[in-house]
Amino acid sequence: MSTTEVPAPVPETGERPSAERKTLARLRELEERFEAFFRASPVAMGIATFDDGRIIDINEKHCELYGYTREESLGRTFRELGMWVDLRERKKVIDALHRKGSVRGVEVRLKHRSGEIRHALLSVEKVELSGQPVMLAMLADITERKRVEEERDRLLLSEREARGRLEILSRRLVSIQEAERREIARELHDEIGQQLTGLKLLVESLPGRPGAKQREIRKLVGELLGRVRALSTGLRPSLLDDLGLLPALLSHIESYTARTGVAVDFRHTGVKRRFSPETETAAFRIVQEGLTNVARHAGVRRAAVKIRADRRGLRLGVSDRGRGFDPAAVQAGSSNGLNGMRERAWLLGGTLTIETAPRRGTTLSAWLPAGGSAAAGPAL
């Protein structure tokens, strides 16, 4: 079964032969455009059966990244191809997909045919194709970024001797992460989003009353378009680059509340102006990660975000009255989210502190220089 098989609809009673021919021609055009979109996508894509994960189709980017041809892959699972490095990772993805219907932005390790380990951001959606549930997977390669992370982690063992190189690598890592997110988001929005929009318009322009197959295609394209847009915005909101920190935060908080049900009391002073790109990115990511932690761990329905800017920099805070946690236990467990926020502040010469205790809520406070310089400043 191909990803682009679109059976011709049964002609509606009373339709004129010319209308039938026009509908069939439009459906053939739809099939060709969907095929072109799938094949030429800059992101590795694959479709597999939902129950047992057998591959229905993969695109050229997938073949390029992992070395298996389409013919070798069809009818087999990623596990049978030996692509999964850690079967526990696979089980977590499959369990989450069956539980929630989608998995987005999960880091996984997959093996190239040559044996090389490649890292990827995996997003999987459960969708319907020809009336049957299937898995639509998108894989963004992040191997280069993981190599930089591993080199940075090795240097942490001798930080005093290599502090200068460590800082350079950390800055490079943050830069690669944001460039990576920006590029993937742009490709999703501009390339895939535009092609899906074109498909949607084509489906809606089909003459006559829509049959079951047309309604199914319209629903599928609409769902894919919405999910691609949400994924693009989550990776790197274009508002952050185009309009600045405040519009990006307002948009993020609105979608965050709609998605999680956690209402956010957002108060800001002096944030309508632009700051350096480094400062805006760091502030956005700190608020984003802080709110993510509230939704995941705090067990509350309300949170607060405060930002105040002056000529020296930004003071920001994210707080809740939830479960709280033991900072020592989290430090021992090496939380990547908290460490990432601290590192972003440190690279700009800023500070980040966390005040929390079990059942007493959490307050995250940060200070960032307005120009992205390494000037010292007070904590919030």
C-alpha positions in Angstrom: 0.0 0.0 0.0 1.4 3.4 -1.0 1.1 6.6 1.0 -0.6 8.2 -1.8 -3.2 5.7 -2.9 -6.5 7.7 -3.3 -9.2 5.4 -4.7 -11.6 7.2 -7.1 -14.9 8.0 -5.3 -18.0 6.3 -6.4 -19.9 8.7 -8.6 -22.9 10.3 -6.9 -26.3 9.5 -8.4 -27.4 12.2 -10.8 -23.9 13.7 -11.5 -23.2 14.4 -15.1 -20.3 12.5 -16.8 -18.3 15.8 -17.2 -18.5 16.4 -13.4 -17.3 12.8 -12.8 -14.4 13.3 -15.1 -13.5 16.6 -13.4 -13.6 15.0 -10.0 -11.4 12.1 -11.1 -8.9 14.5 -12.6 -8.8 16.5 -9.4 -8.3 13.4 -7.3 -5.5 12.3 -9.6 -3.9 15.7 -9.2 -4.3 15.4 -5.4 -2.6 12.0 -5.5 0.3 13.3 -7.5 0.8 16.4 -5.3 0.6 14.3 -2.1 3.2 11.9 -3.6 5.5 14.8 -4.5 5.1 16.3 -1.0 6.0 13.0 0.7 8.9 12.1 -1.6 10.5 15.6 -1.5 10.0 16.4 2.1 13.3 17.7 3.7 12.3 15.8 6.9 12.6 12.0 7.0 9.1 10.5 7.0 7.6 7.1 7.2 4.2 5.4 7.5 3.6 2.1 9.3 0.7 0.0 10.4 -0.5 1.0 13.8 -0.9 -2.5 15.3 2.5 -4.1 14.5 4.6 -1.2 13.0 5.1 -2.7 9.6 6.4 -0.1 7.1 4.0 1.0 4.5 6.2 3.7 2.9 9.3 5.8 3.5 10.6 8.8 1.7 14.0 9.6 0.1 15.3 11.5 3.1 14.6 8.5 5.3 16.6 6.3 2.9 19.4 8.8 2.9 19.7 9.1 6.7 19.5 5.4 7.5 20.8 3.6 4.4 17.9 1.2 3.7 16.1 1.4 0.4 12.3 1.7 0.2 12.1 -1.8 -1.3 14.1 -3.3 1.5 12.0 -1.6 4.1 8.4 -2.3 2.9 6.6 -4.8 5.1 9.3 -4.9 7.8 9.5 -3.1 11.1 12.2 -0.8 12.3 13.1 -3.5 14.9 13.4 -6.1 12.2 15.7 -3.8 10.3 17.8 -3.5 13.5 17.5 0.3 13.6 16.5 0.6 17.3 19.6 1.0 19.4 17.7 0.7 22.7 14.5 -1.3 22.7 13.5 0.4 26.0 13.3 3.7 24.0 11.1 2.0 21.5 8.7 0.7 24.2 8.4 4.2 25.7 7.5 5.7 22.3 5.0 2.9 21.5 3.4 3.1 24.9 3.1 6.9 24.8 1.6 6.7 21.2 -1.1 4.2 22.3 -1.8 6.2 25.4 -2.0 9.8 23.9 -2.3 9.3 20.1 0.9 11.3 19.4 4.5 11.6 20.5 6.4 14.8 19.7 10.1 15.8 19.8 11.4 12.7 21.6 15.1 12.1 21.3 15.9 8.6 20.0 19.0 6.7 18.8 18.7 4.8 15.5 21.3 2.7 13.7 22.3 3.4 10.1 22.8 0.3 7.9 26.5 0.7 8.3 26.3 0.5 12.1 26.7 4.2 12.7 24.5 5.5 15.5 22.4 8.5 14.5 20.4 10.7 16.8 17.0 12.1 15.9 14.0 14.1 17.2 11.1 11.7 16.6 7.5 12.8 16.3 4.8 10.2 15.6 1.1 10.8 15.0 -1.8 8.3 14.9 -3.8 9.1 11.7 -6.3 7.3 9.5 -5.4 6.2 6.0 -8.1 4.5 3.9 -10.1 4.0 7.0 -7.3 2.2 8.9 -5.2 3.7 11.8 -1.5 4.1 10.8 1.5 5.7 12.3 3.0 8.8 10.6 6.5 9.4 11.8 8.8 12.4 11.2 12.5 12.2 12.0 14.8 15.3 12.3 18.5 14.4 12.4 20.3 15.9 15.4 23.5 13.8 15.2 25.8 16.8 15.0 24.3 18.5 18.0 24.6 15.3 20.1 28.3 15.1 19.1 28.9 18.6 20.4 27.0 17.7 23.6 29.1 14.6 24.2 32.3 16.6 23.7 31.0 19.3 26.1 30.2 16.6 28.7 33.7 15.1 28.4 35.2 18.5 29.1 33.1 18.9 32.2 35.4 16.4 33.9 38.3 18.8 33.6 36.4 22.2 33.7 39.2 24.2 35.4 41.7 23.3 32.7 39.4 23.7 29.8 37.0 26.4 31.0 37.6 28.6 28.0 37.0 25.8 25.5 34.0 24.6 27.5 32.4 28.0 27.2 33.0 28.1 23.5 31.5 24.7 23.1 28.5 25.6 25.2 27.8 28.7 23.2 28.2 26.6 20.0 25.8 24.0 21.4 23.1 26.6 22.2 23.6 28.2 18.8 23.3 24.8 17.0 20.2 23.9 19.0 18.4 27.2 18.1 19.6 27.0 14.4 18.4 23.4 14.3 15.0 24.3 15.7 14.7 27.4 13.5 15.6 25.4 10.3 13.3 22.4 11.1 10.4 24.8 12.1 10.9 26.8 8.8 11.0 23.6 6.7 7.8 22.4 8.4 6.0 25.7 8.1 7.2 26.8 4.6 7.7 23.5 2.8 5.4 20.9 4.3 2.8 23.5 5.6 2.5 25.2 2.2 2.1 21.9 0.4 -0.5 20.6 2.8 -2.4 23.9 2.5 -2.3 23.5 -1.3 -3.7 19.9 -0.9 -6.4 21.2 1.4 -7.5 23.8 -1.1 -7.5 21.2 -3.8 -9.7 18.8 -1.9 -12.1 21.6 -1.0 -12.4 22.6 -4.6 -13.6 19.2 -5.8 -17.0 19.5 -7.6 -20.2 17.9 -6.4 -21.1 16.7 -2.9 -18.1 15.2 -1.2 -18.1 11.4 -0.9 -16.7 9.4 2.0 -13.2 9.2 0.5 -13.1 12.9 -0.1 -14.3 13.6 3.5 -11.6 11.3 4.8 -8.9 13.0 2.7 -10.0 16.4 3.8 -10.0 15.4 7.5 -6.6 13.8 7.2 -5.0 16.8 5.4 -6.6 19.2 8.0 -5.3 17.2 10.9 -1.8 17.0 9.4 -1.8 20.7 8.7 -2.8 21.5 12.3 -0.2 19.2 13.8 2.6 20.4 11.5 1.9 24.0 12.5 1.8 23.1 16.2 5.1 21.3 15.9 6.7 24.2 14.0 5.6 26.7 16.6 6.8 24.5 19.4 10.2 24.1 17.9 10.9 27.8 17.2 8.0 30.4 17.1 8.5 32.7 14.1 7.1 35.5 16.3 10.3 35.4 18.4 12.5 36.3 15.4 10.0 38.6 13.7 8.3 40.6 16.5 10.3 39.9 19.6 9.9 38.4 23.1 6.6 39.8 24.2 4.4 38.7 21.2 6.2 35.3 21.3 5.4 34.8 25.0 1.8 36.0 24.7 1.2 33.5 21.9 3.0 30.7 23.8 1.1 31.2 27.0 -2.2 31.2 25.1 -1.5 27.9 23.4 0.0 26.5 26.6 -3.2 27.2 28.5 -5.3 25.7 25.8 -3.1 22.6 25.6 -2.6 22.0 29.4 -5.5 23.7 31.1 -3.1 25.6 33.3 -4.1 29.3 33.5 -1.1 31.7 33.6 -1.1 35.1 35.3 1.3 37.0 33.0 2.5 40.4 34.2 5.2 42.4 32.3 6.8 45.8 32.5 9.1 47.4 29.9 9.2 44.4 27.6 7.6 45.9 24.5 11.0 46.9 23.1 13.5 44.5 21.4 16.5 43.0 23.1 19.5 41.2 21.7 18.6 37.9 20.0 20.5 36.0 22.6 18.6 37.6 25.5 15.2 37.1 23.8 15.9 33.5 23.1 17.2 32.7 26.6 14.3 34.5 28.2 11.7 32.7 26.0 13.3 29.2 26.6 13.5 29.8 30.4 9.8 30.7 30.6 8.9 27.9 28.2 10.8 25.3 30.3 9.5 26.7 33.6 5.9 26.4 32.4 6.5 22.9 31.1 7.7 21.9 34.5 4.6 23.4 36.1 2.4 21.3 33.8 4.4 18.1 34.3 5.1 18.2 38.0 3.3 20.9 40.0 -0.2 19.5 40.0 -1.8 22.9 39.9 -4.3 24.7 37.6 -2.7 28.2 37.9 0.8 29.6 37.5 2.4 33.0 37.3 4.9 34.6 35.0 6.5 38.0 35.7 8.9 39.9 33.6 10.4 43.4 34.3 12.9 45.1 32.0 15.2 48.1 32.6 18.2 49.5 30.8 20.5 46.8 32.3 18.5 43.7 31.7 15.5 41.4 32.2 14.3 40.1 35.5 11.9 37.2 35.1 10.1 34.7 37.3 7.9 31.6 36.9 6.1 30.4 40.1 3.4 28.0 41.2 1.9 26.9 44.5 2.1 23.2 43.7 3.9 20.1 45.0 7.4 21.5 45.0 10.4 19.2 45.2 13.7 18.6 46.9 16.4 20.6 45.1 19.2 18.3 46.4 17.4 15.2 44.9 16.9 16.9 41.6 20.6 18.0 41.5 21.7 14.5 42.2 19.5 13.3 39.3 20.9 15.9 37.0 17.8 17.4 35.5 18.5 18.4 31.9 15.7 21.0 31.9 17.0 22.9 35.0 20.6 22.6 33.9 19.7 23.9 30.4 18.1 27.0 31.9 21.1 27.6 34.2 23.5 27.2 31.3 21.6 29.7 29.1 21.7 32.3 31.9 25.3 31.6 32.7 26.4 32.0 29.0 25.0 35.5 29.0 26.5 36.5 32.3 23.2 36.2 34.0 21.9 34.2 37.0 19.2 31.7 37.7 17.9 30.5 41.1 15.2 28.1 42.2 13.3 28.3 45.5 11.3 25.3 46.4 10.4 22.7 49.0 8.0 19.7 49.0 4.4 20.8 49.1 5.4 24.5 49.2 5.5 25.4 45.5 8.3 26.5 43.3 9.7 29.9 42.2 12.2 30.1 39.4 14.0 33.5 39.1 16.4 34.7 36.5 18.3 37.9 35.5 19.6 38.3 32.0 21.6 41.3 30.6 19.6 43.3 28.0 22.4 43.2 25.4 23.3 39.5 25.8 26.7 40.6 27.3 28.5 38.8 30.1 27.9 41.7 32.6 27.1 40.7 36.1 23.7 41.5 37.6 21.4 40.7 40.5 19.0 37.8 40.7 15.3 38.5 40.7 
